[in-house]
Amino acid sequence: MNPDLDLALNRVIRAPRKSVWSAWTDRDRLAQWWVPAPARSRVERLDVRPGGAFVTEFSEDGTTFVPHLDACFLVVDEFERLVWTNALDSSWRPASPAPVPMTAEITLVDHPDGTDYRVIVRHGDPAARARHEELGFHDGWGLVTAQLAAIAEEAAGNRNG
């Protein structure tokens, strides 16, 4: 990780890696946690394979949905790692996404209490990293990670999270 270009988040999720993986790779489960509540998400395309599409929509009122993410997966190592970018859209065309282009790496590692969940979000320059941090990276990604943990822990039968 390059602290001048990257932002990171780590959390132990009290669920096995397969449960966390499923929360990322099952359309219905992903839609439940992908955006900070009370906003809602709709997963339009989720083709979890290298080069596959990752397209979501967002709604603040639960009725009107607008584009949220048009990205593609770069790396898919089952139960271990997902890497996706919004710098290429779901058709593999170069993109200039708002608010910042980024590449996200999600790593799942066994932990005595469940899964060590690690996120590194890479940016092309310090200004993009700073912009993402100013927009609330830690609060936003932290909140959706807590929502992800709740979904994975509930699926694993651990409701005490």
C-alpha positions as CSV (number, residue, x, y, z in Angstrom):
1,M,0.0,0.0,0.0
2,N,1.2,3.5,-0.9
3,P,-0.1,5.9,1.7
4,D,0.2,8.8,-0.7
5,L,-2.1,7.1,-3.2
6,D,-4.2,4.5,-1.4
7,L,-6.9,4.3,1.3
8,A,-7.4,1.2,3.4
9,L,-9.9,-0.4,5.7
10,N,-9.6,-3.5,7.8
11,R,-12.2,-5.3,9.9
12,V,-12.7,-8.7,11.4
13,I,-16.1,-10.1,10.3
14,R,-17.4,-12.8,12.6
15,A,-18.3,-15.1,9.7
16,P,-16.5,-17.6,7.5
17,R,-14.9,-16.4,4.3
18,K,-17.5,-18.2,2.2
19,S,-20.3,-16.1,3.8
20,V,-18.4,-12.9,3.2
21,W,-17.7,-13.9,-0.3
22,S,-21.3,-14.7,-0.9
23,A,-22.3,-11.3,0.3
24,W,-20.1,-9.8,-2.4
25,T,-21.0,-12.2,-5.2
26,D,-24.7,-12.8,-4.8
27,R,-26.7,-10.0,-6.4
28,D,-29.5,-10.0,-3.9
29,R,-27.2,-10.0,-0.9
30,L,-24.9,-7.3,-2.4
31,A,-27.9,-5.0,-3.0
32,Q,-28.7,-5.2,0.8
33,W,-25.4,-3.6,1.9
34,W,-23.7,-1.9,-1.1
35,V,-24.7,1.7,-0.3
36,P,-25.1,3.4,3.1
37,A,-28.6,2.9,4.6
38,P,-31.2,4.3,4.4
39,A,-30.3,4.6,0.7
40,R,-30.9,1.6,-1.5
41,S,-29.0,-0.2,-4.2
42,R,-30.0,-2.2,-7.2
43,V,-27.5,-4.5,-8.9
44,E,-28.0,-4.3,-12.6
45,R,-25.1,-6.6,-13.7
46,L,-22.8,-8.7,-11.6
47,D,-20.6,-11.0,-13.6
48,V,-18.0,-12.1,-11.1
49,R,-15.1,-13.2,-13.3
50,P,-12.0,-11.4,-14.6
51,G,-13.4,-8.9,-17.2
52,G,-16.9,-9.3,-15.9
53,A,-19.3,-6.4,-15.3
54,F,-20.1,-4.7,-12.0
55,V,-23.0,-2.3,-12.5
56,T,-25.2,-0.8,-9.7
57,E,-27.8,1.9,-9.3
58,F,-28.5,4.0,-6.2
59,S,-31.7,5.5,-4.8
60,E,-32.1,7.8,-1.9
61,D,-35.9,7.4,-1.7
62,G,-36.2,3.7,-2.7
63,T,-38.2,4.7,-5.9
64,T,-36.0,6.7,-8.3
65,F,-32.7,4.9,-9.1
66,V,-29.8,6.6,-10.8
67,P,-26.5,5.2,-12.0
68,H,-24.0,4.5,-9.2
69,L,-21.2,2.3,-10.5
70,D,-20.2,1.0,-13.9
71,A,-17.0,-1.0,-13.4
72,C,-15.4,-4.3,-14.3
73,F,-13.7,-7.0,-12.3
74,L,-10.0,-7.5,-12.9
75,V,-9.1,-10.3,-10.6
76,V,-11.4,-13.0,-9.0
77,D,-9.8,-15.5,-6.7
78,E,-12.7,-17.4,-5.2
79,F,-13.1,-16.9,-1.5
80,E,-9.9,-14.9,-1.3
81,R,-9.8,-11.8,-3.4
82,L,-11.8,-9.5,-5.7
83,V,-10.2,-6.6,-7.6
84,W,-12.4,-4.2,-9.6
85,T,-12.0,-0.8,-11.2
86,N,-14.3,2.0,-12.3
87,A,-11.5,3.3,-14.6
88,L,-12.8,0.8,-17.1
89,D,-16.6,0.6,-17.5
90,S,-18.5,-2.7,-17.8
91,S,-17.8,-2.7,-21.6
92,W,-14.0,-2.3,-21.0
93,R,-14.0,1.3,-22.3
94,P,-11.8,3.8,-20.5
95,A,-13.9,5.8,-18.1
96,S,-13.6,9.1,-16.2
97,P,-15.9,8.3,-13.3
98,A,-17.1,10.8,-10.7
99,P,-16.1,11.5,-8.1
100,V,-12.8,9.6,-8.6
101,P,-11.3,6.8,-10.7
102,M,-10.1,4.0,-8.4
103,T,-9.2,0.3,-8.2
104,A,-10.5,-1.6,-5.2
105,E,-8.9,-4.8,-3.9
106,I,-10.9,-6.8,-1.4
107,T,-9.0,-9.6,0.4
108,L,-10.5,-12.2,2.7
109,V,-8.2,-14.1,5.1
110,D,-9.1,-16.7,7.7
111,H,-9.1,-15.3,11.2
112,P,-9.7,-17.1,14.5
113,D,-12.9,-15.1,14.9
114,G,-14.0,-15.4,11.3
115,T,-12.6,-13.4,8.4
116,D,-10.0,-10.7,8.2
117,Y,-11.6,-8.4,5.7
118,R,-9.2,-6.0,4.0
119,V,-9.9,-3.2,1.5
120,I,-7.3,-1.2,-0.4
121,V,-8.6,1.5,-2.7
122,R,-5.9,2.7,-5.1
123,H,-5.9,6.1,-6.8
124,G,-3.9,7.5,-9.7
125,D,-2.6,10.5,-7.9
126,P,-2.5,12.1,-4.5
127,A,-5.3,14.6,-5.4
128,A,-7.7,11.8,-6.3
129,R,-6.8,10.0,-3.0
130,A,-7.4,13.3,-1.0
131,R,-10.7,13.9,-2.8
132,H,-11.9,10.4,-2.0
133,E,-10.9,10.9,1.6
134,E,-12.6,14.3,1.8
135,L,-15.8,12.8,0.4
136,G,-15.9,10.5,3.4
137,F,-14.1,7.3,2.3
138,H,-13.6,6.1,5.9
139,D,-17.2,6.8,7.1
140,G,-18.9,5.6,3.9
141,W,-16.8,2.4,3.3
142,G,-16.8,1.8,7.0
143,L,-20.6,1.9,7.1
144,V,-21.1,-0.4,4.2
145,T,-18.5,-2.7,5.6
146,A,-20.6,-2.9,8.8
147,Q,-23.7,-3.6,6.7
148,L,-21.7,-6.3,4.9
149,A,-20.6,-7.8,8.2
150,A,-24.2,-7.9,9.4
151,I,-25.4,-9.7,6.3
152,A,-22.5,-12.2,6.4
153,E,-22.8,-12.8,10.1
154,E,-26.5,-13.3,9.9
155,A,-26.1,-15.8,7.0
156,A,-23.5,-17.6,9.1
157,G,-25.8,-17.8,12.1
158,N,-23.9,-15.3,14.2
159,R,-26.4,-12.6,15.1
160,N,-24.2,-11.1,17.8
161,G,-21.7,-9.8,15.2
